[in-house]
Amino acid sequence: MDVYVWGTQEAEPMAETLPALAMRVLREVREFDSINCALGVTDFFGIRDGVLVEFQYADPGGLQVRFSDGLREGRAWSVAHAFLWLVTRQTQVAEAVLLGGDDGSLRFRHGRITRAATWFSDELS
């Protein structure tokens, strides 16, 4: 599962960076079992509740947070969905998309989370 997060243009100069915001949101729910720093192109990775979490940040491109199943199948979807819901409650977040999973993709925009249309979807026509 991948969650992409983009910040607002109106964010205060002293506001948290997107990676710091994502880390705080994840830690508020449950602390990481293991934390490490950069690995290859990944800026950060850690294990949380049996799920591998990886951050990649590109300014101004936004933040990619990848959740991969570890111990239990389907756990990454639950953690990614909870992360999307919590991170989009922060004022610095303008838009976010959760991609992957059997339940389809989700998109946060204009203060709402909705099902995301895909390029091959009938919803686009």
Helices and strands as residue ranges (DSSP letters): E 2-7, H 18-29, E 34-36, E 44-48, E 51-58, E 62-69, H 75-87, E 93-99, E 106-109, E 112-115, G 122-124
